[in-house]
Amino acid sequence: MLTQQRNRILYEGFALEPLTEQQFPLTFDCGDSDLNDFFRNDVRDHERQLFTKTYCLYGYDAEMAGKSPIVGLISYSNDSVRIKDFRDHEEEIPEKKRYPNIPAVKIARLAVQQDFQHLGIGSLLLNLTKVFFVTNNRTGCRLLTLDAYNDSRVLSFYMRSGFQFIHDKDRHKRNRIMFYDLNRTPV
Ligand SMILES: CC(C)(COP(=O)(O)OP(=O)(O)OC[C@H]1O[C@@H](n2cnc3c(N)ncnc32)[C@H](O)[C@@H]1OP(=O)(O)O)[C@@H](O)C(=O)NCCC(=O)NCCS
């Protein structure tokens, strides 16, 4: 069962909640040096500058709340997608004349601790994110977006969670822009 307490989501023995100052220094290692560097060295600065907000996922037991190691990290930023960049999908957005930009939240960074990969933790982070941004919202938010590494394993990981390519123009680039329509997530 999924429950929400203020900024924390509890689900099946896991908690997702904002990373706090007390959790540093982070020993997090996802096997990707750019992402490790961001989470170990840059995350607080980006947060102070209000560019990202980062949440951590850890095994949750009421008696030892917050003490188990972090298994996943996810950072969010506000985003928007111009309707004209969304031509392949615009029929899904009925109010397009009134909303030339579709409000979105971007998954700016996502990583799972190396020894916990391939266990469904990354998919769980995506599913919790979908619930997070359709409940108790302070603003309208229709899409989740992300810039995925253009690597077949990473792309298929996101596609299995219902993410689609916004367009085909970036198919040979290092990263591909993907989106998930939150209207598909039942409230
Ligand atoms: C990509 C990642 C977030 C997936 O998390 P996860 O908990 O392993 O994901 P799940 O168990 O839900 O799904 C596993 C699938 O993710 C993909 N995947 C898993 N590990 C991966 C890795 N190291 N590199 C690329 N793709 C990976 C594969 O498609 C995998 O399917 P498989 O188990 O059949 O091979 C995680 O592997 C990771 O942090 N990788 C390093 C950082 C990264 O590439 N982040 C994404 C940036 S766009």
The ligand as an SDF file (V2000), in Angstrom:
LIG
                    3D

 48 50  0  0  0  0  0  0  0  0999 V2000
   19.4890    2.9810  -15.3800 C   0  0  0  0  0  0  0  0  0  0  0  0
   19.1860    2.6930  -13.8840 C   0  0  0  0  0  0  0  0  0  0  0  0
   18.6280    3.9640  -13.2090 C   0  0  0  0  0  0  0  0  0  0  0  0
   18.1410    1.5830  -13.8230 C   0  0  0  0  0  0  0  0  0  0  0  0
   17.9030    1.2550  -12.4670 O   0  0  0  0  0  0  0  0  0  0  0  0
   17.6010   -0.2820  -12.0330 P   0  0  0  0  0  0  0  0  0  0  0  0
   17.1640   -0.2630  -10.6180 O   0  0  0  0  0  0  0  0  0  0  0  0
   18.7280   -1.1420  -12.4040 O   0  0  0  0  0  0  0  0  0  0  0  0
   16.3620   -0.5520  -13.0070 O   0  0  0  0  0  0  0  0  0  0  0  0
   15.3210   -1.7430  -13.0010 P   0  0  0  0  0  0  0  0  0  0  0  0
   15.8310   -2.8920  -12.1760 O   0  0  0  0  0  0  0  0  0  0  0  0
   13.9970   -1.1900  -12.6920 O   0  0  0  0  0  0  0  0  0  0  0  0
   15.3430   -2.1200  -14.5520 O   0  0  0  0  0  0  0  0  0  0  0  0
   16.4980   -2.7660  -15.0650 C   0  0  0  0  0  0  0  0  0  0  0  0
   16.7390   -2.3010  -16.4790 C   0  0  0  0  0  0  0  0  0  0  0  0
   17.3610   -1.0110  -16.5040 O   0  0  0  0  0  0  0  0  0  0  0  0
   18.3900   -0.9960  -17.5100 C   0  0  0  0  0  0  0  0  0  0  0  0
   19.6820   -0.9660  -16.7880 N   0  0  0  0  0  0  0  0  0  0  0  0
   19.9710   -1.5210  -15.6210 C   0  0  0  0  0  0  0  0  0  0  0  0
   21.2410   -1.2680  -15.2640 N   0  0  0  0  0  0  0  0  0  0  0  0
   21.7600   -0.5090  -16.2250 C   0  0  0  0  0  0  0  0  0  0  0  0
   23.0300    0.1050  -16.3990 C   0  0  0  0  0  0  0  0  0  0  0  0
   24.0320   -0.0110  -15.5140 N   0  0  0  0  0  0  0  0  0  0  0  0
   23.2100    0.8370  -17.4920 N   0  0  0  0  0  0  0  0  0  0  0  0
   22.2120    0.9600  -18.3880 C   0  0  0  0  0  0  0  0  0  0  0  0
   21.0030    0.4150  -18.2580 N   0  0  0  0  0  0  0  0  0  0  0  0
   20.7580   -0.3050  -17.1830 C   0  0  0  0  0  0  0  0  0  0  0  0
   18.2530   -2.2770  -18.2840 C   0  0  0  0  0  0  0  0  0  0  0  0
   17.3030   -2.0960  -19.3130 O   0  0  0  0  0  0  0  0  0  0  0  0
   17.7140   -3.1990  -17.2130 C   0  0  0  0  0  0  0  0  0  0  0  0
   17.0520   -4.2750  -17.7680 O   0  0  0  0  0  0  0  0  0  0  0  0
   17.7100   -5.7300  -17.5120 P   0  0  0  0  0  0  0  0  0  0  0  0
   17.7600   -5.8970  -15.9930 O   0  0  0  0  0  0  0  0  0  0  0  0
   16.7420   -6.6200  -18.2110 O   0  0  0  0  0  0  0  0  0  0  0  0
   19.0870   -5.6530  -18.1230 O   0  0  0  0  0  0  0  0  0  0  0  0
   20.4480    2.2030  -13.1320 C   0  0  0  0  0  0  0  0  0  0  0  0
   20.9530    1.0730  -13.7800 O   0  0  0  0  0  0  0  0  0  0  0  0
   21.5750    3.2150  -13.0240 C   0  0  0  0  0  0  0  0  0  0  0  0
   21.6110    3.9990  -12.0790 O   0  0  0  0  0  0  0  0  0  0  0  0
   22.5030    3.1830  -14.0070 N   0  0  0  0  0  0  0  0  0  0  0  0
   23.6410    4.0780  -14.0080 C   0  0  0  0  0  0  0  0  0  0  0  0
   23.2060    5.5160  -14.2190 C   0  0  0  0  0  0  0  0  0  0  0  0
   22.3050    5.7250  -15.4340 C   0  0  0  0  0  0  0  0  0  0  0  0
   22.5750    5.2210  -16.5230 O   0  0  0  0  0  0  0  0  0  0  0  0
   21.2150    6.5410  -15.2230 N   0  0  0  0  0  0  0  0  0  0  0  0
   20.2650    6.8800  -16.2710 C   0  0  0  0  0  0  0  0  0  0  0  0
   20.6290    8.1890  -16.8450 C   0  0  0  0  0  0  0  0  0  0  0  0
   19.5620    8.6320  -18.1840 S   0  0  0  0  0  0  0  0  0  0  0  0
  1  2  1  0
  2  3  1  0
  2  4  1  0
  2 36  1  0
  4  5  1  0
  5  6  1  0
  6  7  2  0
  6  8  1  0
  6  9  1  0
  9 10  1  0
 10 11  2  0
 10 12  1  0
 10 13  1  0
 13 14  1  0
 14 15  1  0
 15 16  1  0
 15 30  1  0
 16 17  1  0
 17 18  1  0
 17 28  1  0
 18 19  1  0
 18 27  1  0
 19 20  2  0
 20 21  1  0
 21 22  1  0
 21 27  2  0
 22 23  1  0
 22 24  2  0
 24 25  1  0
 25 26  2  0
 26 27  1  0
 28 29  1  0
 28 30  1  0
 30 31  1  0
 31 32  1  0
 32 33  2  0
 32 34  1  0
 32 35  1  0
 36 37  1  0
 36 38  1  0
 38 39  2  0
 38 40  1  0
 40 41  1  0
 41 42  1  0
 42 43  1  0
 43 44  2  0
 43 45  1  0
 45 46  1  0
 46 47  1  0
 47 48  1  0
M  END
$$$$
